[in-house]
Structure formats: structure tokens, C-alpha cells
Amino acid sequence: MIADMMDRRWLQGILAGFVFTIFGALLTVQATAAEEQQAEGFIQELAFSGITMLENSSVSPAERELEFRKLVKKGFALEAIGKFVVGRYWRDMSADQQDEYLELFSEWLLKTYANRLGGYSGQKLLVLKSMETDSRYKDVIVSTQLDLANGQPPINADWRVRKFNNEFKIIDVSIEGASMVGTQRREFESVIRKVGVDGLLNELRDRLAVLVANSG
């Protein structure tokens, strides 16, 4: 179930490319409308913060993970993403289940990404364009291209950002057209249909326990 999800192509791309993509050095930011400029600036600021963290060789792995967690919590709308990926089943959960699910889901994502730290080697990220959507939230899509600098084809990623209390947060990442939250939602809904909400919580607990054990 969740363990199987980890092997899917979209999640491999997220896990392998997440640090490189969000923390890559931005080469160019195009001049656009105000909201789009702000969204691009948000991605740029997050990227430079990540570069500083990854290039600081004086910090311990534990300190680096702590800084990474702060960065992800600042940049990603973890609660909104968590609610979306369980779809209509969110309303079926009790208050206690909702609280535990959000805690497990956020920790699972944070621990998964943190375990992939340490692979930065000068990849470059180019902001290609940004576009405000016609959604009621006025989300902005920031399109980027990651130059792997090793002869491999570049990776295209679209970052969907939204304002929460006047601050931008990432609510989705599409790698080569594959939506992170869209795919995760299909997977989680499938798990819940088979084993229920409690079954999903058990799966998340088990997967998180493995990640914690592997990180020492």
C-alpha cells in the first residue's frame, strides 16, 4: 500500500528531485504581473534558503534535518495538502482521527524528504514563466526547469502556490506533468476504500516507524 506508493515514478521524482528542484539556484526570473512576481519571489527565496542550508558543511545531519523541517513547514501548506489527499473521507473522520492523520501525514512527508538530504551538487533551476489561474483562490503556477548538469535531460516542474493569510505556500508540485497531490489522493483514497481510515493510519504509522529506524 503506502510502501508500494514509494516506488511509483512520480514519488521517485519528488523524493530524488525535491531537494534539487526547490533548492536549486534560480538563474532567471521573468518580469510579470504583481501576483506572479510575488509567487516567483517566494520560490526564489525558498530556493536560496535551501542552498544556504545544504552548502553549510559545519552543521550536523540532525541540525540540517531540523532546518529542513523549518523550511518545508514555511514553504508548504501541509495541512491543506493533507486534507486534500484524503478527499471526501476527511469529513468521515472523527476529530481525533483528523488530528492524528494530519500529524502522521506531515511527519511522514517531512521525514521522507529529510532522509534524501545531502545530494546537492550544483544543479541549476530556471524559472521559465508564471501564470495566475482562474481558480477562486487565484493560485499561481510557477513553471521551472531543472538542469541536472550531468548530460541528462532537464526536469520540468510546476509549483502551484496559494496565499494563506497573505503568505504564499506550495500546495502542489507537478513533475513532468504528474501531480504530487493528485496522485497521492488516488492512492490514499484507494487505501481507505480497502482498509478504512484506521487502516490508513496504521499504514502511516508503520511507514513512519521504518523511516525513523532507517535514519537512526
Sequence and secondary structure as in RCSB ss.txt:
>XXXX:A:sequence
MIADMMDRRWLQGILAGFVFTIFGALLTVQATAAEEQQAEGFIQELAFSGITMLENSSVSPAERELEFRKLVKKG
FALEAIGKFVVGRYWRDMSADQQDEYLELFSEWLLKTYANRLGGYSGQKLLVLKSMETDSRYKDVIVSTQLDLAN
GQPPINADWRVRKFNNEFKIIDVSIEGASMVGTQRREFESVIRKVGVDGLLNELRDRLAVLVANSG
>XXXX:A:secstr
 HHHHTTSHHHHHHHHHHHHHHHSEE       HHHHHHHHHHHHHHHHHHHHHH TTS HHHHHHHHHHHHHHH
B HHHHHHHHTGGGGGGS HHHHHHHHHHHHHHHHHHHHTTTT  S  EEEEEEEEE SSTT  EEEEEEEE SS
SS  EEEEEEEEEETTEEEEEEEEETTEEHHHHHHHHHHHHHHHHHHHHHHHHHHHHHHHHHHHT 
